Amino acid sequence: MKRRKLGTQGLVVSEQGLGCMGMSEFYGATDEAESIATLNRAIELGIDFFDTSDMYGPYKNEELLGKAFGGRRDEVIIATKFGIQRDPTTETGRSINGRPEYVNEACDGSLKRLGIECIDLYYQHRVDSNVPIEETVGAMARLVEAGKVRYLGLSEAAPDTIRRAHSVHPISALQTEYSLWSRDPEDEILATVRELGIGFVAYSPLGRGFLTGQIRTIDDLAPDDFRRYSPRFQGENFAKNLELVARVTEIAREKGVTTGQLALAWVLAQGEDIVPIPGTKRRRYLEENAAASQIRLTNQLTEGDLARIDELAPKDAAAGTRYPEAMMRFVNM
């Protein structure tokens, strides 16, 4: 698998990473043995960039990666995040914490759970509107100085926030949702990070699985799957979004690839500074996703194809917001 640069500070990763969140919660039942097998298979396929967070589980996902990569530290690049705190008394309670004293505390916890001495890429998971970004990033910069972190990142940050953060310490990567049904970064975000020399990490590049074409009804999701509460998976929005997937599927069939592979290849084609991190907890889907990189390498996806995809799946084509209203409030606009 080819490699791509994230930022200008020296971070280089596989052109696809692996989102690990679903291995621990949110997407129905989990299987630790299969998750570990999937993580190890990713390395065999040339993927070395793994994305987690202290809030996944919570904590369980970092512990899983620590267990899986115990003897393979030199083969992996680990990105984790801090800033979203879970309310232990409720299933859905969340708060954002960007206070400088918390930054160091959160980092120490992640290092312990991951079983490593230094985090390769450390993101602020969500921007704390009550704490100036300069203070949060200042604390993150001190982690770099202390040797606890190599590179810094932000997630779901607005252009002005990115600029202010980058003026305190170089930001190597911005992580934001980006796919054929979430093209908001094209408004200002991509131009901003490119101007500043910041890499872009696209999470949910398959639309939380919807763009694979495998989800046909809401009953295809487990009863405890959090996507059941996503506006895009509900009612009329679900039906309209199925029409979008059908249009993408038409092109995929012509190319002899899966719908998900075409959607992922589209993200990869949006720039050499973009690294998608499709998430999965199963080897067979991992292998399917990894094969999407070959679509561009073998010229199966032409400029004409990209133009046609833009026509059939234009910006703002998806029905419904990315998150429920309560979670959208945490997105820095």
GUDO-538088 format. One record per residue: residue number from 1; x, y, z of N, C-alpha, C in turn. Coordinates in steps of 0.001 Angstrom, whole numbers. Layout:
R   i    n_px    n_py    n_pz   ca_px   ca_py   ca_pz    c_px    c_py    c_pz
R NUM       X       Y       Z       X       Y       Z       X       Y       Z
...
END
This chain:
R   i    n_px    n_py    n_pz   ca_px   ca_py   ca_pz    c_px    c_py    c_pz
R   1     835   -1188       0       0       0       0     878    1249       0
R   2     483    2239    -806    1233    3487    -874    1132    4238     452
R   3    1976    5265     589    2009    6047    1805    1745    7517    1492
R   4    1260    8234    2487     955    9648    2313    1465   10447    3507
R   5    1825   11699    3235    2282   12589    4285    1094   13267    4962
R   6    1167   13377    6260     201   14164    7020     954   15345    7614
R   7     696   16515    7078    1387   17693    7565    2801   17778    7026
R   8    3549   18741    7562    4911   18989    7095    5947   18751    8189
R   9    5535   18092    9256    6447   17847   10375    7151   16495   10297
R  10    6777   15661    9312    7462   14383    9145    6599   13141    9307
R  11    5313   13325    9596    4432   12169    9779    4034   11584    8427
R  12    4351   10311    8219    4020    9596    6989    3322    8301    7384
R  13    2164    8035    6766    1359    6863    7138     880    6149    5875
R  14     337    4947    6046    -285    4244    4929   -1441    5085    4397
R  15   -1710    4996    3087   -2716    5882    2497   -4134    5567    2978
R  16   -4318    4422    3565   -5534    4113    4311   -5138    3766    5742
R  17   -5910    4258    6692   -5733    3831    8067   -6887    2914    8445
R  18   -6958    2566    9712   -8041    1721   10205   -8685    2376   11420
R  19   -9968    2691   11301  -10735    3200   12429  -11144    2046   13322
R  20  -10783    2119   14589  -10950     970   15488  -12148    1072   16424
R  21  -12872    2159   16401  -13950    2403   17352  -14934    1234   17476
R  22  -15412     735   16336  -16441    -295   16349  -16011   -1612   16954
R  23  -14712   -1777   17172  -14235   -3010   17792  -14600   -3085   19265
R  24  -14975   -1951   19842  -15263   -1930   21279  -16690   -1533   21636
R  25  -17366    -770   20784  -18776    -439   21045  -19376     319   19872
R  26  -20613     704   20016  -21382    1548   19087  -22017     796   17922
R  27  -21361    -260   17402  -21885    -948   16228  -22287   -2384   16518
R  28  -22993   -2596   17620  -23458   -3932   17932  -22412   -4784   18631
R  29  -22614   -6087   18565  -21761   -7036   19295  -20301   -6938   18868
R  30  -19412   -7194   19822  -17972   -7164   19546  -17369   -8544   19776
R  31  -16223   -8769   19154  -15528  -10055   19252  -14040   -9742   19355
R  32  -13474   -9841   20540  -12087   -9440   20736  -11125  -10235   19868
R  33  -11342  -11531   19767  -10432  -12363   18983  -10427  -11945   17521
R  34  -11611  -11699   16969  -11689  -11270   15574  -11116   -9868   15400
R  35  -11322   -9012   16384  -10776   -7654   16307   -9248   -7690   16279
R  36   -8657   -8491   17134   -7191   -8597   17158   -6676   -9201   15862
R  37   -7389  -10190   15342   -7002  -10781   14061   -7088   -9737   12944
R  38   -8094   -8877   13022   -8265   -7818   12029   -7130   -6802   12114
R  39   -6741   -6435   13322   -5635   -5495   13516   -4328   -6059   12947
R  40   -4081   -7316   13193   -2866   -7940   12688   -2907   -8126   11168
R  41   -4078   -8416   10647   -4231   -8548    9199   -3988   -7207    8517
R  42   -4393   -6133    9172   -4165   -4803    8606   -2676   -4559    8379
R  43   -1870   -4938    9354    -425   -4761    9217      91   -5578    8033
R  44    -415   -6801    7874      -7   -7651    6750    -340   -7002    5403
R  45   -1431   -6228    5374   -1873   -5577    4135   -1172   -4247    3891
R  46    -296   -3866    4792     445   -2619    4610    -154   -1423    5304
R  47   -1185   -1645    6100   -1799    -559    6857   -1065    -422    8190
R  48    -595     770    8486     120     958    9751    -456    2078   10614
R  49   -1545    2695   10176   -2121    3865   10838   -3437    3467   11520
R  50   -3451    3498   12851   -4591    2998   13611   -5165    4114   14482
R  51   -6487    4272   14394   -7169    5379   15059   -8052    4897   16200
R  52   -7852    5476   17378   -8653    5130   18545   -8943    6392   19345
R  53   -9516    6236   20547   -9802    7362   21432  -10058    6824   22829
R  54   -9786    7678   23817  -10057    7231   25185  -11545    7084   25466
R  55  -12406    7716   24640  -13846    7616   24904  -14504    6393   24269
R  56  -13768    5642   23451  -14320    4443   22841  -14266    3304   23850
R  57  -15407    2941   24336  -15466    1843   25314  -16276    2174   26555
R  58  -15974    3242   27298  -14753    4038   27206  -13526    3242   27656
R  59  -12414    3634   27165  -11086    3098   27491  -10790    1732   26877
R  60  -11830     932   26618  -11614    -445   26171  -10865    -529   24847
R  61  -11125     442   23949  -10505     369   22635   -9001     584   22706
R  62   -8572    1534   23518   -7132    1727   23702   -6504     478   24317
R  63   -7180    -123   25272   -6655   -1337   25897   -6545   -2464   24875
R  64   -7513   -2545   23962   -7487   -3559   22916   -6260   -3383   22027
R  65   -5998   -2156   21601   -4831   -1911   20763   -3539   -2199   21521
R  66   -3520   -1865   22801   -2346   -2169   23602   -2072   -3656   23651
R  67   -3131   -4439   23761   -2992   -5897   23805   -2554   -6450   22447
R  68   -3147   -5920   21384   -2854   -6445   20048   -1455   -6097   19580
R  69    -985   -4901   19947     282   -4415   19413    1436   -4506   20407
R  70    1255   -5286   21445    2270   -5386   22487    3668   -5662   21986
R  71    3802   -6517   20989    5131   -6849   20475    5410   -6280   19104
R  72    4548   -5333   18651    4684   -4833   17280    4743   -3304   17234
R  73    5238   -2687   18289    5211   -1226   18379    5871    -557   17190
R  74    6967   -1106   16707    7699    -474   15615    6984    -578   14268
R  75    5907   -1370   14213    5199   -1583   12954    3948    -734   12831
R  76    3608      18   13869    2335     736   13865    2505    2210   14223
R  77    1578    3009   13701    1475    4428   14034     117    4599   14707
R  78     146    4975   15966   -1077    5020   16767   -1546    6454   16958
R  79   -2780    6698   16586   -3424    7995   16814   -4533    7794   17837
R  80   -4536    8599   18862   -5636    8551   19821   -6090    9965   20130
R  81   -7186   10086   20850   -7833   11370   21059   -8253   11547   22517
R  82   -8391   12794   22913   -8884   13134   24243   -9904   14264   24096
R  83  -10671   14481   25138  -11522   15664   25151  -13002   15399   25306
R  84  -13472   14221   24920  -14876   13869   25156  -14938   13008   26401
R  85  -15624   13497   27413  -15766   12741   28656  -17159   12145   28731
R  86  -17208   10884   29102  -18478   10167   29220  -19017   10296   30636
R  87  -20321   10440   30762  -20981   10462   32062  -21190    9020   32509
R  88  -20536    8573   33574  -20642    7170   33994  -22028    6776   34470
R  89  -22890    7755   34727  -24233    7448   35242  -25275    7291   34131
R  90  -24913    7645   32895  -25863    7542   31787  -25184    6914   30583
R  91  -25978    6437   29637  -25446    5832   28424  -24989    6891   27419
R  92  -25673    8037   27408  -25450    9011   26340  -24830   10321   26800
R  93  -24647   10513   28107  -24117   11775   28603  -22697   12039   28126
R  94  -22458   13238   27610  -21147   13622   27116  -20838   15051   27547
R  95  -19559   15339   27741  -19112   16705   27961  -17746   16855   27308
R  96  -17354   18088   27029  -16085   18364   26371  -15149   19026   27366
R  97  -13917   18543   27435  -12944   19073   28378  -11623   19354   27659
R  98  -11301   20636   27536  -10049   21025   26916   -9143   21785   27867
R  99   -9408   21662   29168   -8605   22379   30154   -7167   21845   30152
R 100   -6187   22727   30232   -4783   22306   30163   -4411   21214   31159
R 101   -4912   21310   32387   -4551   20300   33377   -5116   18928   33013
R 102   -6256   18926   32309   -6862   17661   31906   -6092   17028   30748
R 103   -5507   17849   29884   -4783   17338   28728   -3686   16374   29163
R 104   -2897   16769   30134   -1805   15923   30601   -2327   14656   31271
R 105   -3379   14810   32059   -3992   13661   32745   -4515   12644   31733
R 106   -5199   13139   30699   -5763   12251   29682   -4649   11530   28918
R 107   -3596   12246   28605   -2481   11639   27869   -1845   10511   28669
R 108   -1605   10747   29937   -1004    9704   30780   -1871    8455   30819
R 109   -3190    8658   30871   -4098    7521   30879   -4027    6734   29581
R 110   -3985    7442   28458   -3905    6769   27159   -2599    6009   27000
R 111   -1501    6617   27417    -205    5939   27332    -217    4628   28109
R 112    -802    4653   29286    -852    3452   30124   -1696    2368   29469
R 113   -2868    2747   28968   -3762    1752   28368   -3180    1183   27072
R 114   -2522    2026   26291   -1929    1576   25031    -630     811   25250
R 115     -53     968   26434    1191     265   26740    2375     791   25953
R 116    2388    2110   25709    3472    2711   24933    4051    3898   25696
R 117    5200    4379   25235    5854    5509   25892    5587    6827   25187
R 118    5123    6752   23937    4874    7973   23174    3747    7740   22177
R 119    2781    8649   22144    1662    8592   21189    2122    9244   19890
R 120    1895    8576   18774    2355    9110   17496    1588   10359   17073
R 121     269   10326   17171    -561   11469   16793   -1647   11640   17848
R 122   -1662   12796   18495   -2598   13042   19587   -3562   14152   19187
R 123   -4843   13805   19090   -5881   14745   18686   -6662   15295   19890
R 124   -7099   16535   19755   -8202   16999   20589   -9472   16533   19880
R 125  -10243   15684   20535  -11371   15003   19896  -12475   15965   19482
R 126  -12769   16913   20349  -13714   17987   20043  -13225   19259   20728
R 127  -13479   20385   20107  -13042   21670   20634  -13924   22074   21812
R 128  -13293   22485   22899  -13994   22951   24087  -14284   24442   23919
R 129  -15545   24792   23761  -15924   26188   23535  -15682   27067   24754
R 130  -15433   26450   25890  -15215   27216   27125  -13743   27447   27438
R 131  -12869   26885   26612  -11428   27023   26845  -10783   27523   25556
R 132  -10055   28625   25590   -9387   29099   24370   -8522   27997   23766
R 133   -8607   27842   22469   -7858   26773   21812   -6358   26931   22052
R 134   -5904   28176   22219   -4487   28410   22470   -4032   27740   23766
R 135   -4898   27723   24764   -4535   27104   26041   -4473   25583   25911
R 136   -5452   25020   25209   -5462   23562   25029   -4261   23103   24217
R 137   -4018   23752   23102   -2897   23352   22248   -1561   23647   22928
R 138   -1529   24681   23742    -310   24942   24507      38   23775   25407
R 139    -991   23208   26042    -779   22041   26899    -376   20829   26066
R 140    -962   20689   24885    -592   19594   23995     856   19736   23535
R 141    1267   20972   23265    2645   21220   22850    3637   20804   23932
R 142    3252   21002   25172    4139   20598   26276    4290   19077   26332
R 143    3282   18363   25864    3396   16897   25789    4448   16501   24755
R 144    4504   17255   23659    5526   16995   22642    6906   17259   23237
R 145    7029   18372   23940    8307   18723   24568    8740   17667   25582
R 146    7766   17052   26255    8065   16042   27266    8335   14663   26666
R 147    8144   14526   25340    8390   13244   24695    7245   12255   24816
R 148    6072   12747   25244    4911   11860   25383    4116   11755   24085
R 149    4286   12712   23193    3529   12787   21942    4481   13226   20832
R 150    4290   12675   19622    5135   13078   18485    4500   14197   17674
R 151    3224   14040   17303    2549   15018   16446    1176   15352   17014
R 152     683   16548   16669    -600   17019   17198   -1665   17082   16108
R 153   -2917   16848   16529   -4044   16922   15609   -5268   17518   16268
R 154   -6219   17909   15441   -7521   18386   15891   -8595   17567   15184
R 155   -9773   17516   15770  -10892   16810   15149  -12119   17712   15143
R 156  -12764   17802   13985  -13989   18600   13829  -13788   20050   14294
R 157  -12717   20671   13843  -12436   22064   14200  -12738   22984   13025
R 158  -13196   24184   13330  -13520   25183   12317  -12248   25862   11806
R 159  -12308   26483   10620  -11117   27117   10043  -10407   28094   10978
R 160  -11143   28985   11628  -10503   29952   12516   -9819   29252   13687
R 161  -10458   28216   14210   -9869   27446   15310   -8576   26775   14861
R 162   -8587   26228   13660   -7400   25563   13123   -6247   26556   13014
R 163   -6536   27731   12489   -5489   28746   12333   -4897   29147   13683
R 164   -5760   29368   14653   -5284   29779   15975   -4449   28678   16621
R 165   -4916   27442   16476   -4178   26311   17050   -2808   26172   16396
R 166   -2782   26284   15085   -1550   26093   14310    -520   27182   14625
R 167    -991   28344   15062     -70   29430   15412     640   29161   16731
R 168      71   28282   17564     672   27927   18848    1692   26811   18675
R 169    1305   25787   17924    2187   24650   17638    1724   24026   16334
R 170    2630   23596   15458    2213   22998   14188    1237   21843   14381
R 171     149   21915   13658    -837   20835   13644    -541   19969   12429
R 172    -383   18681   12644     -41   17774   11546   -1265   17224   10827
R 173   -2388   17074   11545   -3560   16469   10916   -4851   17022   11504
R 174   -5804   17208   10629   -7173   17527   11035   -8037   16334   10670
R 175   -8797   15843   11627   -9697   14715   11369  -11137   15208   11351
R 176  -11818   14923   10252  -13210   15339   10094  -13930   14308    9226
R 177  -15215   14160    9427  -15995   13245    8592  -15993   13733    7146
R 178  -15722   12818    6231  -15689   13176    4812  -15980   11940    3977
R 179  -16988   12052    3132  -17381   10944    2268  -18305   11500    1195
R 180  -18805   10618     353  -19740   11039    -684  -21030   11623    -113
R 181  -21330   11346    1140  -22541   11959    1700  -22233   12946    2826
R 182  -20944   13242    3030  -20540   14263    4004  -19406   15074    3393
R 183  -19768   16040    2563  -18776   16796    1811  -18588   18223    2336
R 184  -19016   18454    3580  -18876   19779    4179  -17442   20314    4151
R 185  -16420   19467    4344  -15045   20001    4335  -14676   20747    3061
R 186  -15411   20488    1973  -15100   21147     714  -15422   22638     753
R 187  -16224   23086    1715  -16598   24499    1807  -15387   25365    2157
R 188  -14743   25069    3290  -13609   25876    3746  -12471   25048    4350
R 189  -12812   23933    4947  -11836   23167    5723  -10648   22719    4880
R 190  -10918   22082    3747   -9823   21561    2934   -8904   22683    2453
R 191   -9482   23802    2053   -8654   24927    1608   -7787   25447    2749
R 192   -8337   25473    3948   -7598   25985    5100   -6419   25090    5446
R 193   -6668   23783    5549   -5568   22889    5940   -4504   22821    4850
R 194   -4908   22926    3609   -3922   22901    2528   -3071   24169    2537
R 195   -3678   25284    2833   -2917   26530    2938   -1868   26444    4047
R 196   -2249   25790    5147   -1374   25720    6317    -436   24512    6299
R 197    -596   23628    5320     260   22446    5262    -113   21384    6274
R 198   -1401   21263    6530   -1917   20282    7492   -2557   19131    6723
R 199   -2276   17893    7121   -2898   16739    6490   -4347   16586    6909
R 200   -5107   15856    6114   -6541   15673    6380   -6845   14183    6540
R 201   -7414   13814    7670   -7806   12431    7940   -9326   12337    7865
R 202   -9809   11538    6934  -11248   11417    6697  -11823   10245    7475
R 203  -12605   10549    8512  -13259    9447    9219  -14645    9209    8636
R 204  -15160    8023    8845  -16438    7576    8255  -16482    7803    6745
R 205  -15437    7399    6006  -15441    7614    4556  -16466    6744    3827
R 206  -17042    5785    4544  -18094    4936    3955  -19461    5269    4547
R 207  -19579    6482    5092  -20886    6902    5601  -21417    5991    6687
R 208  -20528    5615    7621  -20896    4698    8712  -21499    3399    8179
R 209  -20948    2971    7049  -21380    1707    6457  -22498    1830    5451
R 210  -23197    2969    5447  -24346    3113    4549  -23907    3072    3091
R 211  -22746    3641    2791  -22279    3719    1406  -21720    2399     882
R 212  -21756    1350    1691  -21360      32    1190  -22508    -638     455
R 213  -23734    -142     672  -24898    -753      56  -25405   -1983     785
R 214  -24780   -2300    1930  -25154   -3498    2674  -26309   -3248    3657
R 215  -26617   -1992    3914  -27691   -1661    4855  -28917   -1266    4045
R 216  -29916   -2123    4054  -31110   -1889    3233  -32324   -1455    4053
R 217  -32376   -1886    5313  -33458   -1479    6207  -32857   -1217    7581
R 218  -33594    -525    8416  -33094    -230    9752  -32892   -1513   10549
R 219  -33603   -2574   10189  -33477   -3847   10895  -32178   -4574   10567
R 220  -31408   -4047    9606  -30088   -4603    9341  -29095   -4210   10432
R 221  -29503   -3284   11307  -28657   -2833   12398  -29060   -3504   13701
R 222  -28068   -3806   14527  -28337   -4423   15830  -29183   -3476   16690
R 223  -29954   -4026   17622  -30809   -3186   18471  -30049   -2105   19231
R 224  -28779   -2365   19566  -28001   -1388   20328  -27042    -587   19446
R 225  -27216    -651   18131  -26354      83   17201  -26717    1563   17248
R 226  -25725    2418   17498  -26026    3838   17677  -26515    4501   16390
R 227  -26296    3858   15235  -26766    4444   13979  -28283    4527   13914
R 228  -28971    3732   14704  -30430    3816   14754  -30911    5205   15184
R 229  -30035    5935   15870  -30402    7266   16363  -29871    8380   15461
R 230  -29201    8006   14395  -28669    8991   13458  -29766    9439   12500
R 231  -29929   10746   12297  -30975   11238   11389  -30894   10659    9995
R 232  -29712   10341    9517  -29583    9831    8155  -30056    8389    8011
R 233  -30248    7723    9126  -30699    6329    9106  -32181    6207    9481
R 234  -32896    7316    9470  -34270    7299    9952  -35263    7746    8882
R 235  -36428    7084    8874  -37582    7509    8092  -37312    7861    6645
R 236  -37842    9032    6237  -37701    9471    4859  -36235    9690    4480
R 237  -35424   10096    5440  -34003   10294    5153  -33358    8988    4699
R 238  -33731    7905    5375  -33174    6590    5033  -33511    6247    3587
R 239  -34764    6445    3215  -35202    6110    1859  -34494    6966     816
R 240  -34351    8251    1083  -33677    9142     128  -32199    8776       1
R 241  -31606    8399    1105  -30188    8051    1063  -29950    6721     350
R 242  -30945    5835     384  -30839    4598    -396  -30769    4912   -1891
R 243  -31476    5960   -2310  -31432    6362   -3716  -30038    6832   -4093
R 244  -29380    7546   -3185  -28007    7993   -3414  -27087    6790   -3580
R 245  -27227    5815   -2700  -26381    4619   -2764  -26631    3860   -4062
R 246  -27877    3813   -4502  -28200    3103   -5741  -27469    3725   -6926
R 247  -27337    5047   -6930  -26639    5716   -8032  -25151    5389   -8017
R 248  -24576    5327   -6835  -23157    4977   -6719  -22951    3515   -7102
R 249  -23888    2667   -6684  -23800    1239   -6989  -23803     983   -8495
R 250  -24543    1791   -9221  -24612    1637  -10678  -23219    1778  -11307
R 251  -22473    2762  -10859  -21124    2964  -11394  -20199    1846  -10922
R 252  -20345    1444   -9664  -19493     391   -9117  -19648    -906   -9903
R 253  -20864   -1236  -10252  -21098   -2463  -11022  -20414   -2395  -12379
R 254  -20452   -1235  -12987  -19792   -1077  -14281  -18283   -1290  -14156
R 255  -17743    -919  -13006  -16300   -1035  -12763  -15909   -2409  -12237
R 256  -16891   -3202  -11863  -16591   -4517  -11314  -16041   -4462   -9902
R 257  -16446   -3434   -9147  -16011   -3290   -7759  -17239   -3146   -6882
R 258  -17044   -3220   -5570  -18180   -3051   -4672  -18501   -1572   -4520
R 259  -19692   -1296   -4030  -20106      90   -3807  -19180     771   -2804
R 260  -18838      48   -1753  -17948     609    -747  -16566     917   -1309
R 261  -16054      36   -2155  -14740     268   -2740  -14740    1522   -3614
R 262  -15812    1725   -4356  -15892    2916   -5193  -15968    4173   -4330
R 263  -16773    4129   -3279  -16897    5281   -2392  -15573    5611   -1721
R 264  -14830    4589   -1346  -13539    4795    -698  -12498    5293   -1700
R 265  -12523    4751   -2907  -11601    5202   -3950  -11852    6670   -4280
R 266  -13113    7087   -4215  -13444    8499   -4457  -12761    9396   -3420
R 267  -12797    9005   -2155  -12138    9797   -1114  -10638    9860   -1367
R 268  -10037    8729   -1690   -8600    8680   -1961   -8228    9586   -3135
R 269   -9143    9734   -4073   -8869   10536   -5273   -8993   12034   -5035
R 270   -9453   12433   -3869   -9651   13860   -3612   -8371   14597   -3245
R 271   -7264   13885   -3099   -5994   14546   -2829   -5013   13636   -2133
R 272   -3735   13800   -2446   -2690   12984   -1836   -2470   13333    -372
R 273   -3076   14424      74   -2949   14833    1476   -4107   14332    2328
R 274   -4954   13487    1752   -6122   12949    2459   -5903   11467    2743
R 275   -6106   11086    3997   -5973    9681    4416   -7292    9233    5036
R 276   -8055    8394    4354   -9298    7881    4933   -9013    6784    5952
R 277   -9856    6698    6964   -9685    5655    7984  -10993    4864    8133
R 278  -11358    4084    7113  -12580    3292    7236  -12500    2370    8445
R 279  -13596    2270    9155  -13618    1417   10334  -14254      75   10049
R 280  -13709    -956   10653  -14320   -2276   10585  -13792   -3113   11738
R 281  -14508   -4165   12063  -14064   -5086   13108  -13921   -6503   12565
R 282  -13957   -6631   11231  -13876   -7956   10605  -12852   -7951    9475
R 283  -12120   -9050    9371  -11064   -9150    8367  -11594   -9051    6941
R 284  -12736   -9635    6673  -13201   -9661    5282  -13538   -8265    4778
R 285  -14070   -7422    5648  -14358   -6046    5233  -13073   -5231    5150
R 286  -12138   -5503    6031  -10841   -4845    5972  -10174   -5112    4626
R 287  -10189   -6358    4207   -9550   -6736    2944  -10252   -6078    1761
R 288  -11568   -5993    1830  -12323   -5328     762  -11954   -3850     694
R 289  -11871   -3208    1851  -11529   -1787    1878  -10116   -1545    1355
R 290   -9180   -2375    1798   -7791   -2196    1375   -7656   -2302    -139
R 291   -8470   -3150    -748   -8406   -3336   -2199   -8843   -2088   -2958
R 292   -9534   -1172   -2282   -9973      65   -2946   -8789     901   -3403
R 293   -7657     751   -2743   -6476    1511   -3145   -6016    1119   -4550
R 294   -6288    -106   -4955   -5857    -568   -6273   -6683      33   -7402
R 295   -7880     520   -7083   -8745    1078   -8120   -8086    2274   -8770
R 296   -7457    3129   -7956   -6755    4282   -8504   -5439    3860   -9182
R 297   -4753    2904   -8566   -3454    2503   -9100   -3569    1880  -10492
R 298   -4683    1215  -10759   -4867     553  -12048   -5700    1391  -13015
R 299   -5892    2663  -12661   -6631    3599  -13519   -8067    3163  -13788
R 300   -8629    2421  -12861  -10024    2034  -13016  -10970    3191  -12734
R 301  -10481    4200  -12014  -11313    5353  -11688  -10728    6571  -12397
R 302  -11347    6963  -13497  -10825    8035  -14333  -11400    9384  -13924
R 303  -10855   10444  -14522  -11395   11781  -14262  -12848   11861  -14721
R 304  -13163   11163  -15797  -14540   11125  -16267  -15456   10451  -15259
R 305  -14947    9381  -14644  -15732    8696  -13615  -15983    9615  -12430
R 306  -14944   10349  -12018  -15088   11251  -10878  -16120   12334  -11170
R 307  -16117   12837  -12393  -17101   13852  -12775  -18513   13272  -12753
R 308  -18628   12043  -13193  -19947   11396  -13200  -20443   11153  -11783
R 309  -19530   10744  -10900  -19906   10546   -9497  -20378   11853   -8886
R 310  -19675   12948   -9199  -20088   14258   -8690  -21486   14627   -9165
R 311  -21800   14220  -10375  -23117   14529  -10939  -24217   13695  -10284
R 312  -23920   12406  -10062  -24929   11511   -9493  -25023   11618   -7968
R 313  -23927   12018   -7335  -23907   12142   -5873  -23313   13502   -5499
R 314  -24020   14587   -5844  -23469   15925   -5626  -23398   16284   -4146
R 315  -22661   17342   -3875  -22567   17855   -2518  -23969   18138   -1979
R 316  -24173   17841    -702  -25458   18036     -20  -26549   17083    -509
R 317  -26140   15992   -1159  -27137   15032   -1643  -27743   14214    -511
R 318  -26994   14020     562  -27486   13195    1672  -28607   13903    2422
R 319  -29578   13119    2860  -30700   13645    3632  -30445   13436    5120
R 320  -30596   14504    5907  -30408   14397    7349  -29043   14898    7798
R 321  -28969   15317    9046  -27703   15785    9599  -26804   14601    9954
R 322  -25511   14878   10130  -24535   13823   10398  -24750   13163   11752
R 323  -25159   13960   12731  -25354   13480   14096  -26705   13964   14600
R 324  -27224   13338   15663  -28398   13898   16330  -28070   15304   16834
R 325  -29099   16094   17080  -28917   17497   17458  -27983   17665   18652
R 326  -28109   16818   19663  -27297   16952   20864  -25808   16793   20557
R 327  -25485   15913   19614  -24082   15689   19267  -23568   16731   18282
R 328  -24439   17283   17440  -24018   18305   16513  -23525   19556   17247
R 329  -24000   19732   18477  -23579   20903   19260  -22093   20840   19591
R 330  -21502   19653   19530  -20091   19500   19844  -19181   19715   18635
R 331  -19783   19922   17464  -19002   20154   16267  -18681   21649   16192
R 332  -17394   21967   16131  -16930   23352   16110  -17175   23948   14710
R 333  -18117   24854   14601  -18492   25410   13301  -17835   26774   13084
END
